[in-house]
Amino acid sequence: MDLKQPSSALPEPKPGEHPFAPYVRILGKGKRGSRSLTFAEARHAMALILRGEVEDVQLGAFLMLLRVKEETPEELAGFVQAVRDQAQAPASLQVDLDWSSYAGKRRHNPWFLFSILLLAEHGLRVFVHGAEGHTPERIYLSEAMADFGFRTAESWDEVKSQLDSQGFSYLPLSRFAKPLAEMIDLRPIMGLRSPVHSLARLINPLGARTVLQGIFHPPYAPMHQKAGLLLGYQHLAVIRGEGGEIERNPDNALKVFQATLAEGGAGEGRLAEVTWPALFERRHVKPETIGMEAMRQVWRGEERDSYGEAATVSTAALALLETGHADSQERAMALAQRLWDGRDKTRFAAS
């Protein structure tokens, strides 16, 4: 596949116009006059937004015009590149896996936290970024981590320290791209998701070789695949995760949308789809309540939860396969199961 980036020319504002006005006009000029942004235009438009050089009314119009039109891979990649440009992530900080967490959990506990712990224990360096609190009645990863005694990082220095000491670190989006986090918080005001929810998952600020993404709407997967290639990511895997997080629902077959960069560089690569079979013949009944105490009891081995344990193990297996730590689904599942069976059950002792 070949996704060549278009011209780097930028639109000029008309005399007396605000510098951002051309971008609103490009998207909103009507059925015949409007068009999508190029990579360069999207990058510049997002740079203006991140620098606070856009009026609120322009931002609202821009985001909703994109929402109605639906963003292209070139637009998404351009937006992401602008965020990466200003994130000031240290180039020397190396991680194996980029893990985004932007949805929160409503129907089931955030079992993927245990998956991250298993991966870190196995030696993978996992960088997590996300946002929380933008949708009511959901449990976000930062809340779950705090309940288990883990701190979210406040800076890149703290990210490095946590990666070195525990193998994973979670840096909230607000700590390295505050304007983007503020745009995510507009959802209750707008009443709609904006492209920010998609682009945030793609940021990969530390340039991890493998990028995992959980989305809620499968039709968005090809856009993420193609944007990942445009951004030059070595390997990207997108799933319809439980609740939109990177967590497998073991009751269902899982389709994984992969994008692997070719040696030729950004924009060129291979797209593929693979399927993992469902792990149960019958679906589990959704729990009446969710909470961290039930998760702790499962970790300690005091209670069994067939759904939660399968979600933990199979999500870890997905990551092990996509990062090359296993060479087949069967071996990935076997390795993840050994990691789960060998976990330190005293790690989260009852208080």
MOKAKA-V497672 format. One record per pair of residues at least 6 apart in sequence whose C-alpha atoms are under 6 Angstrom apart, sorted by sequence separation. I is the first residue (numbers start at 1). J is the second residue. If there is no record, write none. Layout:
# MOKAKA-V497672
i:I j:J
i:I j:J
This chain:
# MOKAKA-V497672
i:13 j:19
i:28 j:34
i:153 j:159
i:163 j:169
i:187 j:193
i:241 j:247
i:262 j:268
i:297 j:303
i:298 j:304
i:320 j:326
i:326 j:332
i:27 j:34
i:162 j:169
i:174 j:181
i:241 j:248
i:242 j:249
i:262 j:269
i:26 j:34
i:27 j:35
i:132 j:140
i:173 j:181
i:261 j:269
i:13 j:22
i:26 j:35
i:260 j:269
i:159 j:169
i:260 j:270
i:259 j:270
i:321 j:332
i:259 j:271
i:320 j:332
i:258 j:271
i:258 j:272
i:317 j:332
i:257 j:273
i:317 j:333
i:153 j:170
i:239 j:256
i:256 j:273
i:152 j:170
i:153 j:171
i:238 j:256
i:256 j:274
i:152 j:171
i:238 j:257
i:255 j:274
i:317 j:336
i:237 j:257
i:255 j:275
i:316 j:336
i:237 j:258
i:254 j:275
i:218 j:240
i:236 j:258
i:254 j:276
i:236 j:259
i:253 j:276
i:313 j:336
i:212 j:236
i:214 j:238
i:216 j:240
i:235 j:259
i:253 j:277
i:313 j:337
i:209 j:234
i:210 j:235
i:211 j:236
i:212 j:237
i:213 j:238
i:214 j:239
i:215 j:240
i:235 j:260
i:253 j:278
i:210 j:236
i:214 j:240
i:215 j:241
i:234 j:260
i:252 j:278
i:214 j:241
i:234 j:261
i:251 j:278
i:96 j:124
i:99 j:127
i:100 j:128
i:102 j:130
i:216 j:244
i:250 j:278
i:251 j:279
i:96 j:125
i:97 j:126
i:98 j:127
i:99 j:128
i:100 j:129
i:101 j:130
i:102 j:131
i:215 j:244
i:250 j:279
i:251 j:280
i:95 j:125
i:100 j:130
i:214 j:244
i:10 j:41
i:214 j:245
i:8 j:40
i:106 j:138
i:214 j:246
i:251 j:283
i:42 j:75
i:46 j:79
i:105 j:138
i:213 j:246
i:104 j:138
i:105 j:139
i:225 j:259
i:232 j:266
i:39 j:74
i:43 j:78
i:47 j:82
i:104 j:139
i:39 j:75
i:42 j:78
i:43 j:79
i:46 j:82
i:104 j:140
i:230 j:266
i:42 j:79
i:229 j:266
i:230 j:267
i:24 j:62
i:37 j:75
i:229 j:267
i:39 j:78
i:43 j:82
i:127 j:168
i:128 j:169
i:129 j:170
i:131 j:172
i:125 j:167
i:126 j:168
i:127 j:169
i:128 j:170
i:129 j:171
i:130 j:172
i:131 j:173
i:125 j:168
i:129 j:172
i:130 j:173
i:300 j:345
i:120 j:167
i:134 j:185
i:250 j:311
i:248 j:311
i:248 j:315
i:247 j:315
i:87 j:176
i:100 j:201
i:98 j:204
i:98 j:208
i:97 j:208
i:96 j:208
i:95 j:208
i:96 j:209
i:97 j:210
i:98 j:211
i:99 j:212
i:210 j:323
i:97 j:211
i:80 j:199
i:84 j:205
i:76 j:199
i:80 j:203
i:67 j:194
i:50 j:179
i:63 j:194
i:112 j:247
i:105 j:243
i:103 j:244
i:103 j:245
i:101 j:245
i:73 j:223
i:77 j:227
i:73 j:226
i:73 j:227
i:109 j:290
i:115 j:312
i:112 j:312
i:111 j:312
i:115 j:316
i:4 j:267
i:3 j:267
i:2 j:267
i:2 j:268
i:1 j:268
i:1 j:269
i:1 j:270
